[in-house]
Amino acid sequence: MRVVQLPLFPPEALTGAPPAAQETRQGLSPASTLGEAMEEFRGHMRQKGFSIHTINSFLGDLRILARYVGADRPIGHLATKDLKDFLEYLLYRRGKPCNAKSYARRLTTLKVFFEWLAEIEALPTDPAAPLVHQPVSTPLPQVLFDGEVSRLLDAGETLRRGEDPDARPLFLFQLLLTTGIKKAECMAIKLSDLDLSGADGPVLYVRYDHPQRKHKERKLRLGAEFAALLQEYRQKHHPQIHLFECTNRNLEYVLRDLGVRAGVDTPVSFETLRMTCAVRDYRGGAPLEALRAKLGLSHISWEETSQKIERLASSPL
C-alpha cells in the first residue's frame, strides 16, 4: 500500500494566500465596482442578522449613491469629497425633499458601508470616516406671491390671445396651481384620466400603475375654465393618449419662459407651484388631512411638509 505523506503546513501558509473563508470575505478590492460591493454588503448584513427593514433601507440609500456616482464606479475611486458632494446633492440638488431624519439615516448608511469595506481591507482607508453627523434643517421651499401669480396669469392670457395663440402655458400653469400635482404625476396624465362631465365641474383622476403606489391615487377638482383651456390646448398640440406628449424638460421650459415673460423673481417650477397650491389652499381654510390627501403624501412625509406649509402660510403672500 502506498503511503502519502501530508504536508506539515497547508499550501496557503507557504504562498501567503488567505484561507478559502477569508477569500469570500475579502473578495472585494479597490477595483471592485460599487454595485459589486453592494451585493457583498447585502450578504454581510444578512449574515449579521440585520432586520429586513434595515437591509432594505441601507440598500435603498446605496442605490441613490449608485445612481449619483455610477454603479460601475470602482470603490477605490470614491473619495471623501465624492461623499460630501453626494450629501449636498441630497439636500439641495436632487429635486426631492430630504428631511433631517432621512439625511441622518443616509449618512449612517455611508459610514456603516465604508467602515465595513475598510474593515475587510477592500479599501485601504475609510472615506466616510471624516463625515460628521450634524443637525440638518432643510430650507423652506419657495412659493409665489399673490402679485406674482396675477402677473403669471396675465402673461399666460396674453400668450393665449396673441398673434400665434397658444393656451399651453396658461393651461399648464393653472393645472399645477389648482391641483398641486408632482412633475411625474403630470407627465403620467392620460386624456382618459380627465372627466369633464361631472355636475360639480371637471376632475382629474391621478392614477398609478404600480400596486404599491395605489394609495396615492386621488380625485382632484379642476378650475371652472379648465374645459375651455383644454379644448384650445388640444386644438394646437393634438395630444393622442397622454395630456402632455413631450418631455418634462420641455414643460419646465414652458414654465420658465412664462416666468420670464411675467417678470417674476421667484423661479416658476413644478415644485414651486405644488407648494404654492398647498399654501393657498391652507390659507383658504382647507383642513390639514384633506390637504395631505390632495397632495398624495404619506403621514410620515406629511409631518414635515405640513410644518413648512404652516410656516409659509404665516408669511404675507
SERO-4910 file (N, C-alpha, C, O; in steps of 0.05 Angstrom, whole numbers):
BEGIN
 pado doro    nc1    nc2    nc3   cac1   cac2   cac3    cc1    cc2    cc3    oc1    oc2    oc3
  Met    A     17    -24      0      0      0      0     18     25      0     37     27     15
  Arg    A     11     44    -18     27     68    -20     19     87      2     -4     92      7
  Val    A     39     98     16     34    117     37     39    145     26     61    151     15
  Val    A     19    163     30     21    191     20     27    208     45     11    208     63
  Gln    A     49    222     44     55    240     66     42    267     63     46    280     43
  Leu    A     26    275     82     13    301     81     32    323     89     49    318    106
  Pro    A     30    346     76     48    368     83     43    378    112     20    378    121
  Leu    A     64    387    125     61    397    152     45    423    152     30    427    171
  Phe    A     49    440    132     34    465    130     17    465    105     25    454     85
  Pro    A     -7    476    106    -24    478     82    -11    496     62      4    514     69
  Pro    A    -17    492     36     -4    508     15     -7    538     19     12    553     13
  Glu    A    -31    546     29    -34    575     32    -16    587     52     -9    611     51
  Ala    A     -7    570     72     12    581     91     39    586     79     54    604     88
  Leu    A     46    571     58     71    575     44     70    597     24     90    611     20
  Thr    A     48    600     11     45    620    -10     36    647      0     39    668    -14
  Gly    A     25    648     25     15    673     35    -14    678     26    -25    699     33
  Ala    A    -26    659     12    -54    662      4    -72    659     28    -67    642     45
  Pro    A    -94    674     30   -112    672     52   -129    646     50   -132    636     28
  Pro    A   -139    636     73   -156    613     72   -181    618     55   -187    641     49
  Ala    A   -195    596     47   -218    599     30   -239    617     42   -251    633     28
  Ala    A   -244    614     69   -264    631     82   -256    660     80   -274    677     77
  Gln    A   -231    666     82   -221    693     80   -225    704     52   -230    728     48
  Glu    A   -222    687     32   -225    696      4   -253    706     -1   -257    727    -14
  Thr    A   -273    692     10   -300    701      7   -305    728     20   -318    746      9
  Arg    A   -293    731     44   -298    756     59   -282    779     47   -290    802     48
  Gln    A   -259    772     36   -242    793     25   -241    792     -5   -221    800    -18
  Gly    A   -262    783    -18   -263    781    -47   -264    808    -60   -260    809    -85
  Leu    A   -270    829    -46   -271    856    -57   -244    869    -56   -228    863    -38
  Ser    A   -240    887    -74   -215    903    -75   -222    931    -84   -244    936    -92
  Pro    A   -203    949    -83   -208    977    -92   -218    978   -121   -232    997   -129
  Ala    A   -212    957   -137   -220    956   -165   -249    946   -168   -261    949   -189
  Ser    A   -261    935   -146   -288    925   -148   -307    949   -151   -302    971   -142
  Thr    A   -329    944   -166   -348    965   -171   -366    969   -147   -368    952   -129
  Leu    A   -379    992   -146   -397    998   -124   -420    978   -124   -429    969   -103
  Gly    A   -430    971   -148   -451    951   -150   -443    924   -138   -459    911   -124
  Glu    A   -419    915   -143   -409    890   -132   -407    892   -102   -413    873    -87
  Ala    A   -397    914    -92   -394    918    -63   -421    918    -49   -424    908    -27
  Met    A   -441    929    -62   -468    930    -51   -479    901    -47   -492    895    -27
  Glu    A   -474    884    -67   -484    857    -65   -470    842    -43   -483    827    -28
  Glu    A   -444    846    -40   -429    833    -18   -439    844      9   -441    829     29
  Phe    A   -445    870     10   -455    882     34   -483    871     42   -489    867     66
  Arg    A   -499    865     22   -525    852     27   -521    825     42   -534    820     62
  Gly    A   -502    809     32   -496    784     45   -485    787     73   -492    772     91
  His    A   -468    807     76   -457    813    103   -479    820    122   -479    810    145
  Met    A   -498    837    114   -520    845    132   -537    821    140   -545    818    163
  Arg    A   -543    804    120   -559    780    126   -544    762    146   -556    751    164
  Gln    A   -518    759    142   -502    742    160   -502    753    188   -501    737    207
  Lys    A   -502    779    191   -501    792    217   -528    794    230   -531    803    252
  Gly    A   -549    785    215   -576    786    227   -590    812    226   -607    818    243
  Phe    A   -582    830    208   -596    855    205   -626    850    198   -632    830    184
  Ser    A   -644    866    207   -672    863    201   -676    869    171   -660    883    159
  Ile    A   -697    858    160   -703    862    131   -708    892    126   -702    902    105
  His    A   -720    905    146   -725    934    142   -699    949    140   -696    967    123
  Thr    A   -679    943    158   -653    956    157   -639    950    131   -627    968    119
  Ile    A   -639    925    123   -626    918     98   -638    933     74   -623    944     58
  Asn    A   -664    934     73   -677    949     51   -671    979     52   -666    991     31
  Ser    A   -670    990     76   -664   1019     78   -636   1025     70   -631   1044     55
  Phe    A   -617   1009     80   -589   1013     73   -584   1010     43   -570   1027     31
  Leu    A   -595    989     31   -591    985      3   -605   1006    -14   -595   1014    -35
  Gly    A   -628   1015     -4   -642   1037    -18   -625   1062    -19   -623   1076    -39
  Asp    A   -613   1069      4   -595   1092      5   -571   1089    -14   -563   1108    -27
  Leu    A   -560   1065    -14   -536   1060    -31   -544   1060    -61   -527   1067    -77
  Arg    A   -568   1053    -67   -577   1054    -95   -578   1083   -104   -572   1089   -128
  Ile    A   -586   1102    -86   -585   1130    -93   -556   1139    -99   -551   1154   -118
  Leu    A   -538   1130    -82   -509   1136    -86   -500   1124   -113   -485   1138   -128
  Ala    A   -509   1100   -119   -500   1087   -144   -511   1102   -168   -497   1104   -189
  Arg    A   -535   1113   -166   -546   1129   -189   -530   1155   -192   -527   1166   -214
  Tyr    A   -521   1165   -169   -507   1191   -170   -478   1188   -181   -470   1204   -197
  Val    A   -463   1168   -171   -435   1165   -180   -431   1144   -201   -410   1143   -214
  Gly    A   -451   1127   -205   -449   1105   -224   -444   1078   -210   -425   1076   -195
  Ala    A   -460   1058   -216   -457   1032   -202   -431   1018   -211   -421   1001   -196
  Asp    A   -420   1026   -234   -395   1014   -243   -370   1029   -234   -348   1023   -243
  Arg    A   -374   1048   -217   -351   1064   -206   -335   1046   -187   -347   1035   -169
  Pro    A   -309   1043   -191   -292   1028   -172   -294   1040   -144   -291   1065   -141
  Ile    A   -297   1024   -124   -299   1035    -97   -274   1049    -88   -274   1067    -71
  Gly    A   -251   1041   -100   -226   1055    -93   -224   1083   -104   -206   1098    -97
  His    A   -242   1090   -122   -243   1117   -134   -263   1135   -120   -267   1158   -129
  Leu    A   -275   1126    -98   -293   1142    -83   -279   1155    -60   -270   1141    -41
  Ala    A   -276   1181    -61   -262   1196    -40   -281   1210    -22   -305   1211    -27
  Thr    A   -271   1221      0   -288   1236     19   -303   1258      5   -326   1263     11
  Lys    A   -290   1272    -14   -303   1294    -28   -327   1284    -44   -347   1298    -45
  Asp    A   -325   1261    -56   -347   1250    -71   -371   1246    -53   -394   1251    -60
  Leu    A   -366   1236    -28   -388   1230     -9   -400   1257      1   -424   1258      5
  Lys    A   -383   1277      5   -393   1303     14   -410   1315     -8   -431   1327     -3
  Asp    A   -401   1313    -33   -417   1323    -56   -444   1309    -58   -464   1321    -64
  Phe    A   -443   1283    -52   -468   1267    -53   -487   1277    -32   -511   1279    -37
  Leu    A   -478   1282     -8   -495   1291     14   -507   1319      7   -530   1324     14
  Glu    A   -491   1336     -5   -501   1362    -13   -522   1359    -35   -541   1374    -35
  Tyr    A   -517   1340    -53   -537   1334    -74   -564   1326    -62   -585   1334    -71
  Leu    A   -563   1309    -41   -587   1300    -28   -603   1324    -17   -628   1324    -19
  Leu    A   -589   1343     -6   -602   1365      7   -613   1386    -12   -634   1397     -9
  Tyr    A   -597   1392    -33   -602   1416    -48   -606   1412    -78   -618   1429    -91
  Arg    A   -597   1390    -90   -597   1388   -119   -612   1363   -130   -614   1361   -154
  Arg    A   -622   1346   -112   -636   1322   -122   -664   1329   -133   -674   1314   -149
  Gly    A   -676   1350   -123   -703   1357   -132   -724   1343   -116   -748   1345   -123
  Lys    A   -717   1329    -95   -736   1316    -77   -730   1324    -49   -707   1327    -42
  Pro    A   -751   1327    -32   -746   1334     -4   -729   1313     10   -733   1289      6
  Cys    A   -710   1322     26   -694   1304     43   -695   1315     71   -680   1333     78
  Asn    A   -714   1304     87   -716   1315    114   -693   1306    132   -676   1290    124
  Ala    A   -692   1318    156   -669   1313    174   -666   1283    180   -644   1273    182
  Lys    A   -689   1270    184   -688   1241    191   -676   1225    168   -659   1208    173
  Ser    A   -685   1230    144   -675   1215    121   -645   1221    116   -630   1203    110
  Tyr    A   -638   1246    119   -610   1254    116   -592   1240    136   -571   1229    129
  Ala    A   -600   1239    161   -584   1226    182   -581   1196    176   -560   1185    180
  Arg    A   -603   1183    167   -601   1155    161   -582   1149    138   -567   1130    138
  Arg    A   -583   1166    117   -566   1162     94   -537   1167    101   -519   1154     90
  Leu    A   -532   1186    118   -505   1190    128   -495   1165    143   -472   1156    140
  Thr    A   -513   1154    160   -506   1130    175   -500   1107    156   -481   1091    160
  Thr    A   -516   1105    135   -511   1084    115   -483   1086    103   -469   1066    101
  Leu    A   -475   1110     95   -449   1113     84   -427   1105    104   -408   1092     96
  Lys    A   -430   1113    129   -410   1107    149   -408   1077    154   -386   1067    157
  Val    A   -431   1064    156   -431   1035    162   -419   1020    138   -403   1002    141
  Phe    A   -427   1027    114   -419   1013     89   -388   1016     85   -375    996     81
  Phe    A   -378   1040     86   -350   1044     80   -332   1036    104   -309   1028     99
  Glu    A   -342   1037    128   -327   1026    150   -323    996    147   -302    985    153
  Trp    A   -345    982    138   -343    953    133   -323    947    111   -307    929    113
  Leu    A   -323    963     89   -304    959     68   -275    962     77   -257    947     69
  Ala    A   -271    981     95   -244    985    106   -236    962    125   -213    953    126
  Glu    A   -256    952    140   -250    930    159   -242    905    145   -225    890    155
  Ile    A   -254    899    122   -247    874    107   -224    879     88   -217    862     72
  Glu    A   -213    903     90   -189    911     74   -195    912     44   -177    909     27
  Ala    A   -220    916     37   -227    922      9   -218    950      1   -213    956    -22
  Leu    A   -216    967     22   -206    995     18   -183    999     38   -185    990     61
  Pro    A   -163   1013     31   -141   1019     50   -149   1038     72   -139   1035     94
  Thr    A   -167   1056     67   -177   1075     87   -207   1078     83   -219   1070     63
  Asp    A   -220   1089    103   -249   1093    103   -255   1122     94   -250   1141    110
  Pro    A   -265   1126     70   -270   1154     61   -294   1167     75   -297   1191     74
  Ala    A   -311   1151     89   -333   1163    103   -326   1171    131   -342   1184    145
  Ala    A   -303   1163    141   -295   1169    169   -296   1199    175   -305   1207    197
  Pro    A   -287   1217    157   -287   1246    163   -315   1258    163   -318   1281    172
  Leu    A   -335   1244    153   -362   1255    152   -373   1258    180   -371   1240    196
  Val    A   -384   1281    186   -393   1287    213   -423   1289    214   -435   1302    197
  His    A   -435   1276    234   -464   1280    238   -469   1308    249   -456   1316    268
  Gln    A   -487   1322    236   -494   1349    246   -523   1354    241   -535   1343    221
  Pro    A   -536   1370    257   -565   1376    254   -569   1388    226   -554   1405    217
  Val    A   -591   1380    214   -597   1390    187   -625   1402    187   -644   1389    195
  Ser    A   -627   1426    178   -654   1438    175   -656   1446    146   -643   1465    137
  Thr    A   -673   1432    131   -676   1439    103   -690   1466    100   -708   1472    116
  Pro    A   -682   1482     81   -694   1508     78   -723   1506     69   -731   1487     57
  Leu    A   -738   1527     75   -766   1528     66   -767   1530     36   -750   1544     24
  Pro    A   -785   1516     24   -788   1517     -6   -798   1545    -14   -810   1559      2
  Gln    A   -793   1552    -39   -802   1577    -49   -831   1575    -58   -840   1554    -68
  Val    A   -846   1596    -54   -874   1598    -64   -878   1625    -78   -863   1644    -73
  Leu    A   -898   1626    -94   -904   1650   -109   -921   1669    -92   -940   1660    -79
  Phe    A   -915   1695    -93   -931   1715    -80   -957   1719    -97   -958   1713   -121
  Asp    A   -977   1730    -84  -1003   1734    -98   -999   1752   -122  -1011   1747   -143
  Gly    A   -983   1772   -119   -978   1790   -142   -964   1776   -165   -970   1781   -188
  Glu    A   -946   1758   -159   -932   1742   -180   -952   1724   -194   -951   1721   -218
  Val    A   -970   1711   -178   -990   1694   -191  -1007   1710   -211  -1013   1700   -233
  Ser    A  -1015   1734   -203  -1031   1751   -220  -1016   1758   -246  -1028   1757   -268
  Arg    A   -990   1764   -243   -975   1771   -267   -971   1747   -285   -971   1750   -310
  Leu    A   -967   1724   -273   -965   1699   -290   -991   1693   -304   -990   1684   -327
  Leu    A  -1013   1696   -291  -1038   1692   -304  -1042   1711   -327  -1052   1703   -349
  Asp    A  -1035   1736   -323  -1037   1757   -344  -1019   1749   -368  -1027   1752   -391
  Ala    A   -994   1740   -362   -976   1733   -383   -986   1709   -399   -983   1708   -423
  Gly    A   -997   1690   -385  -1009   1667   -398  -1032   1674   -416  -1036   1663   -438
  Glu    A  -1048   1693   -406  -1072   1702   -422  -1063   1716   -447  -1075   1714   -468
  Thr    A  -1041   1732   -445  -1030   1746   -468  -1021   1726   -489  -1026   1730   -513
  Leu    A  -1008   1705   -481   -999   1684   -500  -1023   1669   -512  -1023   1661   -535
  Arg    A  -1044   1667   -496  -1068   1653   -506  -1082   1669   -527  -1095   1658   -545
  Arg    A  -1080   1696   -526  -1094   1713   -544  -1075   1726   -565  -1084   1744   -579
  Gly    A  -1050   1718   -566  -1030   1731   -583  -1034   1725   -612  -1053   1712   -621
  Glu    A  -1014   1734   -628  -1015   1731   -657  -1014   1701   -665  -1027   1692   -683
  Asp    A   -998   1686   -650   -997   1657   -653  -1007   1645   -627   -992   1636   -610
  Pro    A  -1033   1643   -624  -1045   1636   -598  -1036   1609   -588  -1035   1589   -603
  Asp    A  -1029   1608   -563  -1020   1583   -550  -1030   1583   -522  -1021   1599   -505
  Ala    A  -1049   1566   -516  -1061   1565   -489  -1044   1547   -470  -1050   1546   -446
  Arg    A  -1024   1533   -481  -1010   1514   -464   -997   1526   -439  -1000   1515   -418
  Pro    A   -982   1549   -441   -970   1560   -416   -991   1566   -394   -987   1559   -371
  Leu    A  -1013   1578   -402  -1034   1584   -382  -1047   1559   -372  -1053   1556   -349
  Phe    A  -1052   1540   -391  -1065   1515   -384  -1048   1499   -364  -1058   1489   -344
  Leu    A  -1022   1497   -369  -1004   1482   -351  -1002   1496   -324  -1003   1483   -303
  Phe    A   -999   1523   -325   -996   1538   -300  -1021   1534   -282  -1018   1530   -258
  Gln    A  -1044   1537   -294  -1069   1535   -278  -1073   1506   -268  -1083   1502   -246
  Leu    A  -1066   1486   -284  -1068   1459   -276  -1052   1453   -251  -1062   1441   -232
  Leu    A  -1026   1462   -251  -1009   1457   -228  -1016   1474   -204  -1015   1464   -182
  Leu    A  -1024   1498   -209  -1032   1516   -187  -1058   1506   -173  -1061   1509   -149
  Thr    A  -1075   1493   -188  -1101   1484   -178  -1098   1457   -164  -1111   1452   -143
  Thr    A  -1082   1439   -175  -1081   1411   -165  -1057   1406   -147  -1059   1389   -129
  Gly    A  -1035   1419   -151  -1011   1414   -135   -998   1387   -141   -984   1376   -124
  Ile    A  -1003   1376   -165   -991   1350   -172   -961   1353   -177   -951   1374   -183
  Lys    A   -947   1330   -174   -919   1329   -178   -913   1327   -208   -931   1322   -224
  Lys    A   -888   1331   -215   -879   1330   -243   -886   1303   -255   -897   1301   -277
  Ala    A   -878   1281   -241   -883   1255   -252   -912   1249   -256   -920   1236   -275
  Glu    A   -928   1259   -237   -958   1255   -239   -969   1270   -263   -987   1261   -277
  Cys    A   -958   1294   -268   -967   1310   -290   -961   1296   -317   -978   1294   -335
  Met    A   -936   1285   -319   -928   1272   -344   -944   1246   -348   -946   1237   -371
  Ala    A   -954   1234   -327   -968   1209   -330   -998   1212   -337  -1012   1192   -342
  Ile    A  -1008   1237   -337  -1037   1241   -342  -1044   1232   -370  -1031   1240   -389
  Lys    A  -1065   1215   -371  -1076   1208   -397  -1102   1223   -401  -1115   1232   -382
  Leu    A  -1109   1227   -426  -1134   1241   -432  -1158   1227   -419  -1177   1240   -412
  Ser    A  -1156   1201   -417  -1177   1186   -404  -1179   1190   -374  -1199   1182   -361
  Asp    A  -1159   1203   -362  -1159   1209   -334  -1175   1235   -328  -1179   1242   -304
  Leu    A  -1184   1248   -348  -1199   1273   -345  -1228   1268   -349  -1237   1255   -368
  Asp    A  -1244   1278   -331  -1273   1275   -332  -1286   1303   -332  -1285   1317   -311
  Leu    A  -1297   1311   -354  -1309   1338   -357  -1339   1337   -353  -1352   1358   -356
  Ser    A  -1350   1314   -347  -1379   1311   -347  -1392   1314   -319  -1416   1313   -317
  Gly    A  -1376   1317   -299  -1387   1318   -272  -1404   1343   -267  -1399   1364   -278
  Ala    A  -1424   1339   -250  -1442   1362   -244  -1427   1384   -228  -1435   1407   -230
  Asp    A  -1407   1376   -213  -1391   1395   -198  -1367   1406   -212  -1350   1420   -200
  Gly    A  -1365   1401   -238  -1343   1411   -254  -1323   1389   -261  -1326   1367   -252
  Pro    A  -1303   1396   -278  -1284   1376   -287  -1266   1366   -265  -1260   1381   -246
  Val    A  -1257   1341   -267  -1240   1329   -247  -1217   1314   -261  -1220   1306   -284
  Leu    A  -1196   1311   -246  -1173   1295   -255  -1169   1271   -236  -1170   1274   -212
  Tyr    A  -1166   1248   -248  -1160   1224   -232  -1130   1219   -234  -1120   1212   -255
  Val    A  -1116   1221   -212  -1088   1215   -211  -1085   1185   -206  -1094   1175   -185
  Arg    A  -1073   1171   -225  -1072   1142   -223  -1043   1133   -223  -1025   1147   -232
  Tyr    A  -1039   1109   -212  -1012   1096   -210  -1014   1067   -220  -1033   1053   -212
  Asp    A   -995   1059   -237   -995   1031   -246   -984   1012   -225   -992    989   -224
  His    A   -964   1022   -209   -951   1004   -190   -970    999   -167   -980   1018   -155
  Pro    A   -974    974   -160   -993    967   -138   -985    980   -111  -1003    987    -96
  Gln    A   -959    983   -106   -951    994    -81   -956   1024    -79   -954   1036    -57
  Arg    A   -964   1037   -101   -969   1065   -100   -999   1072   -104  -1006   1095   -109
  Lys    A  -1015   1051   -103  -1044   1055   -106  -1056   1074    -86  -1076   1088    -91
  His    A  -1043   1075    -62  -1054   1093    -41  -1051   1122    -48  -1063   1139    -35
  Lys    A  -1034   1128    -68  -1030   1156    -77  -1051   1165    -97  -1053   1189   -103
  Glu    A  -1068   1147   -106  -1088   1154   -126  -1109   1172   -113  -1116   1169    -89
  Arg    A  -1119   1191   -128  -1138   1210   -117  -1154   1224   -139  -1146   1223   -163
  Lys    A  -1175   1237   -131  -1192   1252   -150  -1190   1282   -143  -1195   1290   -120
  Leu    A  -1182   1298   -162  -1177   1326   -157  -1195   1344   -174  -1198   1339   -198
  Arg    A  -1207   1363   -162  -1224   1382   -177  -1207   1402   -193  -1185   1410   -184
  Leu    A  -1217   1409   -216  -1203   1428   -234  -1218   1454   -235  -1241   1455   -228
  Gly    A  -1205   1475   -245  -1217   1501   -246  -1240   1502   -266  -1243   1486   -283
  Ala    A  -1257   1523   -262  -1280   1527   -279  -1273   1531   -308  -1288   1524   -326
  Glu    A  -1249   1543   -313  -1241   1550   -340  -1226   1527   -353  -1216   1529   -376
  Phe    A  -1223   1505   -339  -1205   1483   -348  -1215   1472   -375  -1198   1468   -393
  Ala    A  -1241   1467   -378  -1251   1454   -403  -1245   1471   -427  -1237   1460   -448
  Ala    A  -1248   1497   -425  -1243   1515   -448  -1214   1515   -455  -1206   1515   -478
  Leu    A  -1197   1517   -434  -1168   1517   -439  -1159   1490   -451  -1141   1489   -468
  Leu    A  -1171   1468   -441  -1163   1442   -452  -1170   1440   -482  -1154   1430   -497
  Gln    A  -1193   1450   -489  -1201   1449   -517  -1181   1465   -535  -1173   1455   -556
  Glu    A  -1174   1488   -526  -1155   1505   -541  -1128   1491   -543  -1115   1492   -564
  Tyr    A  -1119   1480   -520  -1093   1466   -520  -1093   1442   -539  -1074   1439   -553
  Arg    A  -1114   1427   -539  -1116   1403   -556  -1116   1411   -586  -1105   1397   -603
  Gln    A  -1129   1433   -592  -1131   1441   -620  -1104   1449   -631  -1099   1446   -655
  Lys    A  -1086   1459   -614  -1059   1467   -623  -1039   1445   -621  -1022   1442   -639
  His    A  -1040   1429   -600  -1018   1410   -595  -1026   1381   -601  -1008   1364   -602
  His    A  -1051   1375   -604  -1061   1349   -614  -1051   1325   -598  -1040   1306   -610
  Pro    A  -1054   1324   -571  -1046   1301   -556  -1065   1277   -563  -1088   1281   -568
  Gln    A  -1054   1253   -564  -1070   1230   -571  -1076   1212   -547  -1099   1203   -544
  Ile    A  -1056   1206   -531  -1061   1188   -508  -1056   1203   -481  -1073   1205   -464
  His    A  -1031   1214   -479  -1025   1229   -455  -1031   1259   -458  -1031   1269   -481
  Leu    A  -1037   1272   -437  -1044   1300   -438  -1020   1316   -449  -1024   1335   -465
  Phe    A   -996   1310   -439   -972   1324   -449   -954   1303   -462   -941   1287   -449
  Glu    A   -953   1304   -488   -936   1285   -503   -911   1298   -512   -905   1302   -536
  Cys    A   -895   1306   -492   -869   1318   -495   -852   1310   -471   -862   1296   -454
  Thr    A   -828   1320   -470   -811   1313   -447   -818   1332   -423   -829   1354   -427
  Asn    A   -811   1323   -399   -816   1340   -376   -798   1365   -377   -805   1386   -367
  Arg    A   -775   1362   -390   -757   1385   -393   -770   1407   -410   -767   1430   -405
  Asn    A   -785   1398   -430   -800   1417   -447   -820   1433   -431   -822   1457   -434
  Leu    A   -834   1420   -413   -854   1434   -396   -840   1452   -376   -850   1473   -369
  Glu    A   -816   1444   -367   -801   1461   -349   -793   1487   -363   -794   1509   -351
  Tyr    A   -786   1485   -389   -780   1509   -404   -805   1527   -408   -803   1551   -407
  Val    A   -828   1514   -411   -853   1529   -414   -858   1546   -389   -865   1569   -391
  Leu    A   -854   1534   -366   -859   1548   -341   -838   1570   -337   -844   1592   -328
  Arg    A   -813   1563   -343   -791   1583   -340   -796   1607   -358   -793   1630   -349
  Asp    A   -803   1602   -383   -807   1624   -402   -831   1641   -394   -832   1665   -398
  Leu    A   -852   1628   -382   -875   1643   -373   -866   1662   -350   -875   1684   -349
  Gly    A   -849   1652   -332   -839   1669   -311   -823   1692   -321   -825   1714   -310
  Val    A   -806   1688   -341   -791   1709   -353   -809   1730   -365   -805   1754   -362
  Arg    A   -829   1721   -380   -848   1739   -393   -863   1755   -372   -868   1779   -377
  Ala    A   -870   1743   -350   -885   1757   -329   -868   1774   -311   -878   1791   -297
  Gly    A   -841   1771   -313   -823   1787   -298   -824   1781   -268   -821   1799   -252
  Val    A   -827   1756   -260   -828   1748   -232   -800   1739   -223   -785   1728   -239
  Asp    A   -794   1745   -198   -768   1738   -188   -766   1708   -179   -745   1696   -181
  Thr    A   -788   1698   -168   -788   1670   -158   -788   1651   -182   -803   1654   -200
  Pro    A   -770   1631   -181   -770   1611   -203   -797   1597   -205   -809   1588   -185
  Val    A   -807   1595   -229   -832   1581   -234   -826   1552   -242   -816   1547   -264
  Ser    A   -832   1534   -224   -826   1506   -229   -849   1488   -218   -867   1498   -206
  Phe    A   -847   1462   -224   -867   1444   -214   -868   1445   -183   -890   1445   -172
  Glu    A   -845   1444   -170   -844   1444   -141   -854   1470   -129   -868   1470   -109
  Thr    A   -847   1492   -142   -857   1518   -132   -887   1520   -133   -900   1529   -115
  Leu    A   -898   1510   -156   -927   1511   -159   -941   1492   -140   -964   1497   -131
  Arg    A   -929   1469   -135   -940   1449   -116   -943   1462    -88   -964   1459    -76
  Met    A   -922   1475    -79   -922   1487    -52   -940   1511    -52   -953   1517    -32
  Thr    A   -941   1527    -74   -958   1550    -75   -987   1541    -73  -1003   1554    -59
  Cys    A   -994   1520    -87  -1021   1509    -86  -1028   1501    -57  -1050   1507    -47
  Ala    A  -1010   1487    -43  -1015   1478    -16  -1019   1501      3  -1037   1501     19
  Val    A  -1002   1522      1  -1004   1545     19  -1030   1560     14  -1043   1569     32
  Arg    A  -1037   1564    -12  -1062   1578    -18  -1086   1563     -8  -1105   1575      3
  Asp    A  -1086   1537    -11  -1108   1521     -1  -1110   1522     30  -1132   1525     41
  Tyr    A  -1087   1521     43  -1087   1522     72  -1097   1549     82  -1113   1550    101
  Arg    A  -1088   1570     69  -1097   1597     77  -1127   1601     70  -1140   1617     82
  Gly    A  -1137   1585     51  -1165   1586     45  -1183   1569     63  -1207   1568     59
  Gly    A  -1171   1556     83  -1186   1541    102  -1187   1511     98  -1203   1498    112
  Ala    A  -1171   1500     80  -1171   1471     75  -1161   1457    100  -1140   1464    110
  Pro    A  -1175   1436    110  -1165   1421    133  -1139   1407    125  -1134   1400    102
  Leu    A  -1122   1403    145  -1096   1392    140  -1097   1363    129  -1082   1356    111
  Glu    A  -1116   1347    139  -1118   1320    129  -1127   1320    100  -1118   1303     84
  Ala    A  -1146   1338     93  -1155   1339     65  -1132   1348     47  -1130   1339     24
  Leu    A  -1116   1367     57  -1093   1377     41  -1072   1355     38  -1060   1352     17
  Arg    A  -1068   1339     59  -1049   1316     56  -1058   1297     35  -1042   1287     19
  Ala    A  -1084   1291     35  -1095   1272     15  -1093   1284    -13  -1087   1270    -32
  Lys    A  -1098   1310    -15  -1096   1323    -42  -1068   1321    -53  -1065   1317    -77
  Leu    A  -1048   1324    -36  -1020   1323    -46  -1010   1295    -49   -989   1291    -60
  Gly    A  -1025   1275    -39  -1017   1247    -42   -993   1240    -25   -977   1223    -34
  Leu    A   -991   1251     -1   -969   1246     16   -976   1226     38   -998   1225     47
  Ser    A   -956   1211     46   -959   1192     69   -960   1209     95   -952   1232     95
  His    A   -969   1196    116   -969   1210    142   -941   1218    151   -938   1238    164
  Ile    A   -922   1201    145   -894   1207    153   -883   1231    138   -872   1249    150
  Ser    A   -887   1231    111   -878   1254     95   -893   1280    103   -882   1301    102
  Trp    A   -918   1276    110   -935   1299    115   -926   1314    140   -931   1338    143
  Glu    A   -914   1300    159   -907   1312    185   -889   1337    181   -894   1358    192
  Glu    A   -868   1334    164   -851   1357    159   -863   1376    140   -860   1401    143
  Thr    A   -876   1366    119   -887   1383     98   -908   1402    110   -909   1426    103
  Ser    A   -925   1391    127   -946   1408    139   -935   1431    156   -945   1453    156
  Gln    A   -913   1425    170   -900   1446    185   -889   1469    167   -891   1492    174
  Lys    A   -878   1461    144   -869   1481    125   -892   1497    114   -890   1522    111
  Ile    A   -914   1484    107   -937   1498     97   -948   1518    117   -954   1541    110
  Glu    A   -949   1510    142   -959   1528    163   -941   1552    166   -950   1575    170
  Arg    A   -915   1548    165   -896   1570    167   -898   1588    143   -897   1613    147
  Leu    A   -900   1577    120   -902   1594     96   -929   1609     95   -929   1632     87
  Ala    A   -950   1596    105   -976   1610    105   -978   1633    125   -994   1651    122
  Ser    A   -960   1632    145   -960   1654    165   -946   1679    154   -948   1701    166
  Ser    A   -932   1676    131   -919   1700    119   -937   1712     98   -953   1698     86
  Pro    A   -936   1738     95   -953   1751     74   -945   1742     46   -922   1742     39
  Leu    A   -965   1735     30   -961   1728      2   -972   1750    -16   -970   1748    -40
***
